Amino acid sequence: MATRTVAAAGGVVWRLHDGTVQVALIHRPRYDDWSLPKGKIATGETTLAAAVREVKEELGAQVAVSRRIGRVRYQIDGARKHVTYWAMRHLGGRFAANGEADAMQWLSIGKAHKRLSYDVDRTVLGDFAATPPADSVIVLVRHAKAGRRSEWHGEDDLRPLDDVGRAQADRLVAFLCCFAPARLYSADRTRCVQTLEPTAAALELTITLEPAFADASYCAAPAATQTSLLALAKPGKVSVVCSQGITIPALIDRLAPGVASSDTRKGAAWVLSMVDGDVVAADYYEDAVR
């Protein structure tokens, strides 16, 4: 008989308190344990969306996701459980006792390590602590699908999204909202702007045109495009940039040379976690719009 697999997701929710990083732990009365907030993925829900939802339900917290910490696997109640965790900066909200958690605590990394009930959670916390928490985040999105260039008879700069691309742009909203962006930037190409328009409407943000993020600009002056991107890495800020298929992989190669592949599908995204203007993690989301 095949072993049942349970997929779940959660977060290491952190804040700075008097200059010290603190993380949030919850007490679960059902098990009388202290753990990181997590929960099962609902049918049709993405792993990332589940992580943010579970954190909100258990902690009452609004968060800004940054890097993907990783996945842990263990056996419980005769099933194989897989839990994927993200680092999440605490933005606000108030804890209220609920069916899953009757208490929570903010603790330093060292104290949290001692308070956690399970080694698997200590492993996740150790992985979180091994990299400084991001002080800024940049999400690089390749524009959604815009049909074939050969079938568009106008200027290529004006080529719009096709029906598939517009659906991708709509689905990007939920993904991008997980990172709580405050600023949206786009290459000066119609298909790039249209990719961000649903997100701009949902978050009531304006889209700033930045010609440096277009492929033509990158090919003419790669260093200038890189400088324009890194200028967005302001402490406490999350920015989304929509660009094209030459620029994004090239920037990933320059800024995060350790990644296995910088290939980027249309509608996919890279999340760059930054500390003091340097990339400390680069996470690819090919399924950002699935």
Legacy VTK file of the C-alpha trace (Angstrom):
# vtk DataFile Version 3.0
C-alpha trace
ASCII
DATASET POLYDATA
POINTS 290 float
0.000 0.000 0.000
1.354 3.437 -0.990
2.104 5.827 1.833
-0.235 8.817 1.923
1.477 12.175 1.354
0.259 15.357 3.036
1.451 18.690 1.605
1.623 21.693 3.899
3.208 25.130 4.041
4.220 27.685 6.635
6.520 30.509 7.531
9.250 31.748 9.793
7.649 35.063 10.690
10.190 37.586 11.933
10.499 41.143 13.187
13.231 43.414 14.505
12.826 44.268 18.187
15.422 46.625 19.689
17.795 45.597 16.914
17.334 41.858 17.527
15.631 39.457 15.132
12.686 37.738 16.795
10.544 34.951 15.365
6.948 33.995 16.143
6.131 30.594 17.648
2.688 29.211 18.358
1.434 26.848 21.047
-0.970 24.195 19.785
-3.282 22.904 22.514
-4.118 19.777 20.546
-0.516 18.581 20.830
0.664 20.771 23.730
3.688 21.800 21.651
5.480 24.908 20.382
5.982 25.094 16.640
6.275 27.305 13.597
2.942 28.305 12.009
1.969 25.983 9.164
-0.981 24.079 7.741
-2.271 21.884 4.949
-2.594 23.124 1.394
-6.200 23.401 0.244
-7.375 21.930 -3.048
-6.453 24.257 -5.908
-4.275 26.428 -3.692
-0.618 27.165 -4.435
1.950 26.277 -1.810
2.921 29.925 -1.333
-0.687 31.082 -0.966
-1.277 28.344 1.600
1.740 29.466 3.626
0.518 33.067 3.768
-3.042 32.004 4.573
-1.992 29.669 7.373
0.195 32.338 8.954
-2.680 34.792 8.845
-5.116 32.275 10.336
-2.820 31.115 13.131
-1.010 34.364 13.973
-3.472 36.981 12.776
-0.485 38.441 10.943
-0.038 40.393 7.739
3.341 39.514 6.258
5.674 40.217 3.364
7.227 37.048 1.975
10.888 37.036 0.986
13.062 33.981 0.406
11.971 30.376 0.198
13.657 28.582 3.101
13.014 25.066 1.827
11.066 21.887 2.410
11.208 19.381 5.237
9.842 15.832 5.189
8.810 13.599 8.053
6.413 10.822 8.997
3.352 11.505 11.141
0.202 9.463 11.819
1.179 6.953 9.137
1.576 9.607 6.435
4.550 11.277 4.779
4.322 15.020 5.368
6.050 17.638 3.209
6.156 21.208 4.537
7.565 24.141 2.568
8.596 27.256 4.515
9.237 30.872 3.618
10.813 33.743 5.498
8.111 36.344 6.185
8.560 39.845 7.560
5.830 40.776 10.042
3.906 43.829 8.897
1.075 43.991 11.420
-1.930 42.268 12.871
-2.820 40.965 16.305
-2.847 37.411 17.596
-6.119 36.010 18.930
-6.417 32.531 20.390
-8.076 30.136 17.940
-8.699 26.459 17.377
-5.192 25.875 16.083
-3.186 28.046 18.472
-4.006 29.256 21.965
-0.803 31.250 22.558
2.085 32.795 20.649
5.453 34.252 21.596
8.074 36.444 19.960
11.497 35.025 20.801
15.089 35.562 19.763
16.586 32.902 17.507
18.413 31.259 20.414
15.400 31.189 22.719
13.117 30.010 19.936
15.500 27.147 19.182
15.179 25.987 22.781
11.407 26.499 22.954
10.526 24.559 19.788
9.262 21.067 20.487
10.572 19.291 17.379
13.974 18.885 15.741
12.446 19.363 12.299
11.324 22.879 13.276
14.780 23.577 14.722
16.244 22.610 11.352
13.983 25.107 9.571
14.867 27.815 12.075
18.557 27.063 11.608
18.193 27.404 7.837
16.422 30.710 8.343
19.128 31.988 10.711
21.939 30.973 8.326
21.047 33.876 5.992
20.390 37.423 7.218
16.720 38.374 6.805
16.145 40.473 3.717
16.033 44.227 4.204
14.514 44.655 0.726
12.986 42.482 -1.980
12.810 42.833 -5.762
10.433 40.636 -7.754
11.420 40.325 -11.413
8.492 39.271 -13.608
8.790 38.356 -17.259
5.815 39.754 -19.156
2.911 37.416 -19.863
2.181 35.946 -23.275
1.644 38.406 -26.099
1.112 36.265 -29.167
3.562 35.849 -32.010
5.573 38.809 -33.167
5.035 37.724 -36.784
1.273 38.043 -36.365
1.410 41.597 -34.984
1.529 44.264 -37.688
2.168 47.325 -35.550
5.289 48.488 -33.733
6.615 45.692 -31.560
6.852 48.014 -28.542
3.052 48.253 -28.687
2.326 44.515 -28.997
-0.340 43.726 -26.368
-1.044 40.646 -24.310
-3.157 37.968 -25.939
-6.043 36.193 -24.205
-3.706 33.737 -22.491
-1.458 36.570 -21.363
-4.335 38.552 -19.904
-5.384 35.485 -17.911
-1.790 35.119 -16.713
-1.732 38.755 -15.632
-4.920 38.250 -13.641
-3.473 35.197 -11.893
-0.263 37.033 -11.064
-2.177 39.273 -8.650
-2.474 36.671 -5.886
1.165 35.663 -6.286
2.564 39.190 -6.186
0.379 40.236 -3.254
2.165 37.631 -1.101
5.250 39.865 -1.194
3.348 43.041 -0.249
4.937 45.277 -2.876
4.811 49.037 -2.483
6.184 49.956 -5.920
5.605 48.651 -9.454
7.994 49.288 -12.351
7.724 48.264 -15.963
9.788 48.355 -19.116
8.239 50.773 -21.591
6.567 48.020 -23.596
2.790 47.624 -23.742
2.909 43.906 -22.884
5.014 44.599 -19.784
2.701 47.336 -18.523
-0.387 45.214 -19.153
1.147 42.346 -17.178
1.176 44.526 -14.053
-2.095 46.389 -14.560
-4.319 43.927 -12.639
-1.897 43.983 -9.701
-1.744 47.772 -9.784
-5.539 47.921 -9.660
-5.755 45.415 -6.806
-3.158 47.212 -4.696
-4.117 50.724 -5.798
-0.579 51.406 -7.001
0.709 53.237 -10.028
3.094 51.674 -12.555
6.308 53.609 -13.136
7.762 53.248 -16.628
11.508 52.574 -16.644
13.022 52.245 -20.144
16.218 50.768 -18.657
14.352 47.490 -18.043
13.594 46.891 -21.744
15.706 44.390 -23.672
16.959 47.045 -26.073
18.235 49.180 -23.206
19.893 46.241 -21.498
21.652 45.160 -24.694
22.918 48.704 -25.227
24.083 49.282 -21.629
23.923 46.233 -19.327
25.633 47.968 -16.410
23.153 50.844 -16.508
20.195 48.446 -16.319
21.796 46.636 -13.381
22.383 49.943 -11.616
18.748 50.939 -12.158
17.588 47.650 -10.666
19.854 47.797 -7.622
18.750 51.370 -6.963
15.352 49.890 -6.007
16.877 47.940 -3.093
15.849 50.376 -0.379
15.564 49.168 3.241
12.065 47.962 4.005
10.899 48.259 0.398
9.457 45.629 -1.920
9.466 46.415 -5.633
8.061 44.519 -8.613
9.735 44.961 -12.000
8.239 43.637 -15.244
10.814 43.110 -17.944
11.643 40.893 -20.911
13.226 37.609 -21.907
16.784 38.816 -22.494
17.081 41.214 -19.586
15.828 39.052 -16.729
18.028 35.964 -17.277
21.027 38.212 -17.886
20.446 40.114 -14.640
20.079 36.854 -12.729
23.378 35.637 -14.179
25.076 38.861 -13.094
23.517 39.180 -9.637
23.049 35.546 -8.601
25.639 33.500 -10.497
25.099 30.472 -8.245
21.677 29.595 -9.668
21.512 26.443 -11.754
19.627 28.082 -14.625
18.404 31.595 -15.285
15.867 30.588 -17.932
12.623 32.461 -17.324
9.280 31.567 -18.876
6.688 34.185 -19.781
4.660 35.047 -16.712
7.270 33.506 -14.385
9.174 35.421 -11.725
12.390 35.663 -9.751
12.303 36.888 -6.164
15.553 38.545 -5.107
16.082 38.842 -1.353
18.545 41.641 -0.684
20.740 42.655 2.241
22.662 45.941 1.982
22.124 45.918 -1.789
23.492 42.400 -2.302
21.419 39.407 -3.404
21.385 36.761 -0.642
18.748 34.530 -2.273
17.199 34.196 -5.725
14.047 32.073 -5.936
12.447 31.133 -9.242
8.670 30.684 -9.573
7.883 29.087 -12.886
4.381 28.369 -11.638
3.672 31.943 -10.561
0.557 32.043 -12.734
-0.559 28.414 -12.508
LINES 1 291
290 0 1 2 3 4 5 6 7 8 9 10 11 12 13 14 15 16 17 18 19 20 21 22 23 24 25 26 27 28 29 30 31 32 33 34 35 36 37 38 39 40 41 42 43 44 45 46 47 48 49 50 51 52 53 54 55 56 57 58 59 60 61 62 63 64 65 66 67 68 69 70 71 72 73 74 75 76 77 78 79 80 81 82 83 84 85 86 87 88 89 90 91 92 93 94 95 96 97 98 99 100 101 102 103 104 105 106 107 108 109 110 111 112 113 114 115 116 117 118 119 120 121 122 123 124 125 126 127 128 129 130 131 132 133 134 135 136 137 138 139 140 141 142 143 144 145 146 147 148 149 150 151 152 153 154 155 156 157 158 159 160 161 162 163 164 165 166 167 168 169 170 171 172 173 174 175 176 177 178 179 180 181 182 183 184 185 186 187 188 189 190 191 192 193 194 195 196 197 198 199 200 201 202 203 204 205 206 207 208 209 210 211 212 213 214 215 216 217 218 219 220 221 222 223 224 225 226 227 228 229 230 231 232 233 234 235 236 237 238 239 240 241 242 243 244 245 246 247 248 249 250 251 252 253 254 255 256 257 258 259 260 261 262 263 264 265 266 267 268 269 270 271 272 273 274 275 276 277 278 279 280 281 282 283 284 285 286 287 288 289
